[in-house]
Amino acid sequence: MNVATTVQTSPGLEAFVGRSAGQGTALSAMGIPTRRVEAWRYTPLRAFADTVWAEAAALSDAQAQIVLAGLPLPEAGSRVVFANGRRVEALSSLSDSIVSTAAEAEDPLEDRFSAVLNAALVQDGLSVRVSAGTDAGMLALVSLTVGENISTHLRHRIVLEEGASLTLFDVNAGEGRYVTNPRLDIVVGKGARLTHVKLQQDSLTAGHLAIVAASVDGNGNYDSFTLNNGSELARHEVVAKLTTAHAQVHVNGIQIVDGSRLNDLTSMIHHAAPDCGSRQTVKTVLSESGQGVFQGKILVDRIAQKTDGYQMNQALLLSEKAQINSKPELEIYADDVKCSHGATVGALDDEQLFYLRSRGIPEAEARDILVRAFLLDALDLVTDETLRDLLQGSIRA
C-alpha cells in the first residue's frame, strides 16, 4: 500500500481532517504523502501540507460566467458547470439522452491518496447514465475554482450501458491559489465507448490532484487523452481495469511544463481478462526549471492471456534545468502476451533548428515549430476533430 510508515501531522492535514465531518479517519491514518512514499517520491506535496486549506465560498453565476467565457469549449452538445464545488444550474444543460442518477459507491481505492482525500471531503458532482444503444454526443464537464487557500473535492460518476457512446470534454480552470481534488468513476458497459478528453489549465499557483477509476466490460472502449497545461503542481492519475474479454483502454496525454512547475501523469492499467488491449503514449515538453513525472504500470493477471499492452513516454527538454522522471513498469503473470514499454529523453535537434533558421525563420518561431512537430503524434490520438483543434489552440496559447 502507498501509505507512509510514520504519519507526520501538518497544518494542511489537520485542516482537511477538521473539515471532514468525521469521515477523515483513513486520511488521518495515511497522512499527506512525502518522498518516502514510493508512489509520490517524484511529486512532493510540501505546499499542501503547510497550507490551511479552507472550504471554497460560493461563486455567483456572473463570476462563473466571466471565467467560463475565457475557456475553449465546443459550441454543440450538453454542458455541466461547477464553480467552487457547486453546480451552476444557470450555465448547465443536459440532453435527454443523458440521465441524471443517484451517486453510487465504487472501488474506494484505499491505497491512493487522491481518492482518500476525495472520500474525506467529497462534494456531489455529476452522476449520469447513458442508456443502452444510445449515442449521447458531446458533454462538456467544466470545473471552475476561484479563491485563495481553498480546496474542492468533486466526485463524478458516468455509466455507459451496453452499446452506448459519449464524448466527454473535461475542463479544469480557475484563478487564485487553490487545490482541486476531483474523482471520476467510469463504467463502460459491453460494447460501449467513452471518449474522455481532459484539459487541465488551472491557475499556475494552484494544485490539481485528480483520479479516474475506470471499469471496462467486454468489447468496450475507454479512450482517454489528457493535456496537462496548468497548475503549479498537478497529478492526473488513472486506475483502469479491463474486466471482460476484448475490452480496450487508451490512456494518452501531453504535459507542458515551464517555470518551476511540476506535472505528473500516473496510471495503473489492470488486465483482468483475456484478449484485451491497452495503449499509452505520453509526451512531455519541459522548459526553464519545469519538472515532469510519468509513472505507468501495466498489470496482467494469469487469466489475461493474449494481452496486448503498449506504453511509451517521451520527453523533450528545452532547458538544462528541466527534469523528467519516468517510471514505466510491467507486472505480468500470464505467459502468452505482447507487452512493451519504453522511454526516451532528448533535446531539440540542432541540425533541424539550423535548417529552419537558415531559411529566415526566427529562432523562437523555429523552436516552436519543432516542439509542435514533437507533439503532433500524440495529438493525433485525439479522435474527435473538434476537441483536437481546441487542444491545439490551448497548446499554442
C-alpha positions, 0 to 999 in steps of 0.5 A, a space after each residue: 500500500 502507498 501509505 507512509 510508515 510514520 504519519 507526520 501531522 501538518 497544518 494542511 492535514 489537520 485542516 482537511 481532517 477538521 473539515 471532514 465531518 468525521 469521515 477523515 479517519 483513513 486520511 488521518 491514518 495515511 497522512 499527506 504523502 512525502 518522498 518516502 512514499 514510493 508512489 509520490 517520491 517524484 511529486 512532493 506535496 510540501 505546499 499542501 501540507 503547510 497550507 490551511 486549506 479552507 472550504 471554497 465560498 460560493 461563486 455567483 453565476 456572473 463570476 462563473 460566467 466571466 471565467 467560463 467565457 475565457 475557456 475553449 469549449 465546443 459550441 454543440 452538445 450538453 454542458 455541466 458547470 461547477 464553480 467552487 464545488 457547486 453546480 451552476 444550474 444557470 450555465 448547465 444543460 443536459 440532453 435527454 439522452 443523458 440521465 441524471 442518477 443517484 451517486 453510487 459507491 465504487 472501488 474506494 481505492 484505499 491505497 491512493 491518496 487522491 481518492 482518500 482525500 476525495 472520500 474525506 471531503 467529497 462534494 456531489 458532482 455529476 452522476 449520469 447514465 447513458 442508456 443502452 444503444 444510445 449515442 449521447 454526443 458531446 458533454 462538456 464537464 467544466 470545473 471552475 475554482 476561484 479563491 485563495 487557500 481553498 480546496 474542492 473535492 468533486 466526485 463524478 460518476 458516468 455509466 455507459 450501458 451496453 452499446 452506448 457512446 459519449 464524448 466527454 470534454 473535461 475542463 479544469 480552470 480557475 484563478 487564485 491559489 487553490 487545490 482541486 481534488 476531483 474523482 471520476 468513476 467510469 463504467 463502460 458497459 459491453 460494447 460501449 465507448 467513452 471518449 474522455 478528453 481532459 484539459 487541465 489549465 488551472 491557475 499556475 499557483 494552484 494544485 490539481 490532484 485528480 483520479 479516474 477509476 475506470 471499469 471496462 466490460 467486454 468489447 468496450 472502449 475507454 479512450 482517454 487523452 489528457 493535456 496537462 497545461 496548468 497548475 503549479 503542481 498537478 497529478 492526473 492519475 488513472 486506475 483502469 481495469 479491463 474486466 471482460 474479454 476484448 475490452 480496450 483502454 487508451 490512456 494518452 496525454 501531453 504535459 507542458 511544463 515551464 517555470 518551476 512547475 511540476 506535472 505528473 501523469 500516473 496510471 495503473 492499467 489492470 488486465 483482468 481478462 483475456 484478449 484485451 488491449 491497452 495503449 499509452 503514449 505520453 509526451 512531455 515538453 519541459 522548459 526553464 526549471 519545469 519538472 515532469 513525472 510519468 509513472 505507468 504500470 501495466 498489470 496482467 493477471 494469469 487469466 489475461 492471456 493474449 494481452 496486448 499492452 503498449 506504453 511509451 513516454 517521451 520527453 523533450 527538454 528545452 532547458 538544462 534545468 528541466 527534469 523528467 522522471 519516468 517510471 514505466 513498469 510491467 507486472 505480468 503473470 500470464 505467459 502468452 502476451 505482447 507487452 512493451 514499454 519504453 522511454 526516451 529523453 532528448 533535446 531539440 535537434 540542432 541540425 533541424 533548428 539550423 535548417 529552419 533558421 537558415 531559411 529566415 525563420 526566427 529562432 523562437 518561431 523555429 523552436 516552436 515549430 519543432 516542439 509542435 512537430 514533437 507533439 503532433 503524434 500524440 495529438 493525433 490520438 485525439 479522435 474527435 476533430 473538434 476537441 483536437 483543434 481546441 487542444 491545439 489552440 490551448 497548446 499554442 496559447 
